[in-house]
Amino acid sequence: MNNLEKHLLQLATGQLKERLLQHRLKPYLPIWGELYCSLRDIRRISLQLSQHTVIYELQPTGRLVYNFETDKFRAEVEELHFTLSMSMDELLESLLQGRFAPKME
């Protein structure tokens, strides 16, 4: 992965986390389009790089990952041996409902 692609991927995941925090603080603001664009960018870059991408750590445990081989997003909780695969639309709806929140640093 070159530095530009790495930077773009970090930017997209950072924007996604920022929007989710904004939605938690101000749930009345519309953010569907911004979340969609961030997820689309993460997916596009991961497919170009042919690599799985850890998007962020989940609250309280686990991680959100994009799997380029299956073209699915996954919520993984290794301690429980639990993995939930979702399409981009399914993940988007779940995020809007407050599921799969990022761990606050």
N, C-alpha and C positions, 0 to 999 in steps of 0.2 A: 504494500500500500504506500503510495507516495504521500508526501506531506500535505499537498492540496486536498487529496481525497480524505485523509485523516482529519484535517481541519474542517472540511465540509460536514463530515459525519458528526464530529463533536459539536459543531454549530447547530445542526438539526436536532440532535438529542438534547442539547441545552435549551433550545427554543421550546421543545416539547415540555420539558420539566418546568420552565418558566410559565408557560400557558396553563399547565395543570395547577400550579400554585396560585396563579391569578384567578383561575376558576374557583378554587377552594375559598379564596378570600372574597371574591365578588361574583357569586354564582349567577347573578342577573346579566352579566355581560356575555354576548354571543361569542363563542370561540370555536365553533364547529369547523369552520373553514381553516383556521390557523392550525388546529390539531391535524386536520386532514393533510395539509401541505407538509407539515413536519413528518408525519408518518410516511407519506409518499416519497419524500426526499430520503429518509432513512432506508426505505425499501429499494429505491432506485440505486443509491450508492452501494448498498450491500450486494445487489445483483451484479452491478458492474465489477465489483471487486471479487465476486464469488466467495464471499465469506459471511459467516454468522456474525451478528452484531449484538453485543450487550447494550441495551438502550439505557437502562438504569436499574439500580437496586430497588426492590419493593419494600414498602413499609408493612409489617415489621421485619419480614425476612423473605428472601427469594430474589428473583431478578426477572426483568422483562427482556426478551431476546427476540431478534428477527432471525429466522432460519431461511436462508436463501434457497436451500435445496427443495423445501416444501412450499416456499412462498407463503409462509404463515408466521404470525407473531406468537410467541409462547410465554406464558407465565410459568416460571419454574420455582418450585420450593423443594430443594434437594433434601432437606431434613425429613420431609414427609414422603419423598419419592413421588412427587406430584408434578405433572406437567399438563397445562391446558393450552391447546393450540387453537388459534383464532385467525380468521381473515382480517384484513385491515378494517373493513366495515364493522365487524363484530367487536374488535378492539376499540374502535372509535366510540361506539355506543357504550361500551363498558366504562371507558374513561370519562365520558360525559355523565355517567351515573355514579362516579366517585370510586369505581373499582380500580385495583392495581395502582394505587397511589405510590409515587416515588418516595423513597426514604429521604427524610429531611436531614441535611448535613449540618 
